[in-house]
């Protein structure tokens, strides 16, 4: 098991009466790509700034490589930060921007040249030494900022939404590049983002944050396939959530009775003694067929009517009205040869999915189990 590189213990940050971070405790392991994911105002950037020393916690402890750094200023912590605006020096060349940290440390010119050259090779910008920041693209500026932050070999690199200013295509390219660079240098990255695709593409583990704390922490697959709360289920993609009562168990599965008295099965281990739950299923896990056409035993089944179909190229997004509400279904278009073969509004369909593709999240607060039969309200799909 890798050593713990960063440890937060009951960390609280208040701005006046407002609690921005609420008793967070977590360990970030040596050499991992760790993301803090959540919507604006959830406390992720404040948490990052406290790790970097730019904000002092109201209470709690922050450790770096086993040392208590809670009250140390940023320049006494072995961390560097890459911000969204990159903060490059516009009057300096790319070479001097990258060399800046080495010069402050008094490194010899002969050593600086080789290290800057190696770092520009790492970020795939050899030959850019004499250019100014105004003479390069946004993606290249992001790479320069990364090279400048990495050249001193910090124990931890903090990244505060560094891809936010880039266009979609470049963002996707840089996601792959950032992961490659992190794996090559082997330095712990702590990454802040509100973009779930970014976090899932790059991260070894993710803490999904909401209202000053994290609701679930785990690897991308676990968070997506087995979300623990309604918020996580909705923030990481789209989920169909079906209010239900647990009505029995059968071997490895539990029976869940929906509001229209249909029974579906879910993995028994996920129920954990609960009696009132939301049964969840992701839109791409559901298969559509003509009513009663899919006779595969053991699958969960619901019938419904196509109310909307949105052709999206690779897939088609359907809204299917069932007795208990409206479900979202994604179907890959490879399964149908022409657009004319797609399901159309008004078609009666059967929705089936494996019980193993179901997950369970608790009914929260005063959330009621109500029968929405016949209302046609799209109240079931959950998206943060």
Long-range contacts (C-beta under 8 A, 24 or more apart in sequence): 1-29, 2-29, 2-30, 2-31, 2-32, 3-29, 3-30, 3-65, 4-28, 4-29, 4-30, 4-63, 4-66, 5-29, 5-30, 5-31, 5-32, 5-64, 5-65, 5-155, 5-156, 5-188, 6-51, 6-62, 6-63, 6-64, 6-156, 6-188, 6-190, 7-61, 7-62, 7-63, 8-47, 8-51, 8-60, 8-61, 8-62, 8-63, 9-60, 9-61, 9-62, 9-63, 10-59, 10-60, 10-61, 11-47, 11-50, 11-57, 11-59, 11-60, 11-61, 11-62, 12-57, 12-58, 12-59, 12-60, 13-43, 13-46, 13-47, 13-50, 13-55, 13-57, 13-58, 14-58, 19-212, 20-46, 20-212, 21-46, 21-47, 21-50, 21-57, 21-212, 21-213, 22-211, 22-212, 22-213, 23-60, 23-213, 24-60, 24-212, 24-213, 24-214, 26-207, 26-214, 26-217, 28-156, 28-188, 28-190, 29-188, 30-188, 31-186, 31-187, 31-188, 32-188, 32-189, 32-204, 32-205, 33-179, 33-182, 33-189, 33-191, 33-202, 33-203, 33-204, 34-188, 34-189, 34-190, 34-191, 34-203, 34-204, 34-205, 34-206, 34-207, 35-190, 35-191, 35-192, 35-193, 35-198, 35-199, 35-202, 35-203, 35-205, 35-206, 35-207, 36-190, 36-191, 36-192, 36-193, 36-206, 36-207, 36-209, 36-214, 37-193, 37-194, 37-195, 37-196, 37-199, 37-206, 37-207, 37-208, 37-209, 37-235, 38-194, 38-208, 38-209, 38-210, 38-214, 38-235, 39-194, 39-210, 39-235, 39-384, 40-194, 42-209, 42-210, 42-211, 42-212, 43-209, 43-211, 43-212, 43-213, 44-192, 44-194, 44-209, 45-160, 45-161, 45-192, 47-192, 47-209, 48-81, 48-158, 48-160, 48-190, 48-192, 49-160, 51-79, 51-156, 51-158, 51-190, 52-77, 52-79, 52-81, 52-158, 53-77, 53-79, 54-81, 64-155, 64-156, 65-155, 78-154, 78-155, 78-156, 79-154, 79-155, 79-156, 79-157, 79-158, 80-149, 80-150, 80-152, 80-154, 80-156, 80-157, 80-158, 81-149, 81-157, 81-158, 81-159, 81-160, 82-142, 82-145, 82-146, 82-149, 82-157, 82-158, 82-159, 82-160, 82-162, 83-145, 83-160, 83-162, 84-160, 84-161, 84-162, 84-164, 84-165, 85-165, 86-133, 86-141, 86-142, 86-144, 86-145, 86-162, 87-145, 88-133, 88-141, 88-144, 88-145, 88-148, 89-133, 90-132, 90-133, 90-134, 91-132, 92-132, 92-133, 93-129, 93-130, 93-131, 93-132, 94-120, 94-125, 94-128, 94-129, 94-130, 94-131, 94-132, 94-133, 94-136, 94-144, 95-129, 95-130, 97-133, 97-144, 97-148, 98-144, 98-147, 98-148, 98-151, 99-151, 100-148, 101-148, 101-151, 101-152, 102-151, 102-152, 105-152, 115-151, 116-151, 119-147, 119-150, 119-151, 120-147, 122-147, 122-150, 122-181, 122-184, 122-185, 123-147, 123-177, 123-181, 124-177, 138-165, 138-166, 138-170, 139-166, 139-170, 139-173, 139-174, 142-166, 142-174, 143-177, 146-178, 146-181, 150-181, 150-185, 150-187, 153-185, 153-187, 154-187, 155-187, 155-188, 156-187, 156-188, 156-189, 156-190, 157-187, 157-188, 157-189, 157-190, 158-190, 158-192, 159-189, 159-190, 159-191, 159-192, 160-192, 161-192, 161-193, 161-194, 163-193, 163-195, 163-198, 171-195, 171-198, 175-201, 175-202, 176-201, 178-202, 196-235, 196-236, 196-237, 200-224, 200-236, 208-232, 208-235, 208-236, 210-235, 224-282, 225-359, 226-270, 226-359, 227-280, 227-359, 227-361, 228-361, 229-361, 229-362, 229-364, 230-278, 230-361, 230-362, 230-364, 230-367, 230-382, 231-384, 232-361, 233-278, 233-280, 233-359, 233-361, 233-382, 234-382, 234-383, 234-384, 235-383, 235-384, 237-282, 237-383, 238-282, 238-283, 238-328, 238-381, 238-382, 238-383, 239-280, 239-281, 239-282, 239-381, 239-382, 239-383, 240-280, 240-281, 240-282, 240-283, 240-286, 240-327, 240-328, 240-380, 240-381, 240-382, 241-278, 241-279, 241-280, 241-361, 241-380, 241-381, 241-382, 242-278, 242-279, 242-280, 242-281, 242-324, 242-325, 242-380, 243-276, 243-277, 243-278, 243-279, 243-324, 243-363, 243-367, 243-368, 243-369, 243-370, 244-276, 244-277, 244-278, 244-279, 244-369, 245-275, 245-276, 245-277, 245-369, 246-271, 246-274, 246-275, 246-276, 246-277, 253-355, 256-360, 258-324, 259-323, 259-324, 259-369, 259-370, 259-371, 259-372, 259-373, 260-322, 260-323, 260-324, 260-371, 260-373, 262-301, 262-302, 262-323, 262-324, 264-300, 264-301, 264-302, 264-355, 264-358, 265-298, 265-300, 265-355, 265-358, 266-355, 266-358, 266-359, 266-360, 267-355, 267-356, 267-358, 267-360, 270-358, 270-359, 270-360, 271-360, 274-360, 274-362, 276-363, 276-369, 277-360, 277-361, 277-362, 277-363, 278-360, 278-361, 278-362, 278-363, 279-358, 279-359, 279-360, 280-358, 280-359, 280-360, 280-361, 280-382, 281-353, 281-357, 281-358, 281-359, 282-357, 283-317, 283-327, 283-328, 283-329, 283-330, 283-381, 284-315, 284-330, 284-332, 285-353, 285-354, 285-357, 286-327, 286-329, 286-330, 286-351, 286-352, 286-353, 287-331, 287-351, 287-352, 287-353, 288-318, 288-320, 288-329, 288-331, 288-343, 288-349, 288-350, 288-351, 289-349, 289-350, 289-352, 290-348, 290-349, 290-350, 291-348, 291-349, 291-350, 292-350, 293-350, 294-350, 294-352, 296-352, 298-354, 298-355, 299-352, 299-353, 299-354, 299-355, 300-352, 300-353, 300-354, 300-355, 300-358, 301-350, 301-351, 301-352, 302-327, 302-350, 302-351, 303-348, 303-349, 303-350, 303-351, 304-348, 304-349, 304-351, 305-346, 305-347, 305-348, 305-349, 306-343, 306-344, 306-345, 306-346, 306-347, 306-349, 307-345, 307-376, 308-345, 309-342, 309-343, 309-344, 309-345, 311-339, 311-342, 316-342, 316-343, 318-343, 319-378, 320-349, 320-351, 321-376, 322-351, 323-373, 323-374, 324-371, 324-372, 324-373, 324-380, 325-372, 325-375, 325-377, 325-378, 325-379, 325-380, 326-376, 326-377, 326-378, 326-379, 326-380, 326-381, 327-351, 327-380, 327-381, 328-381
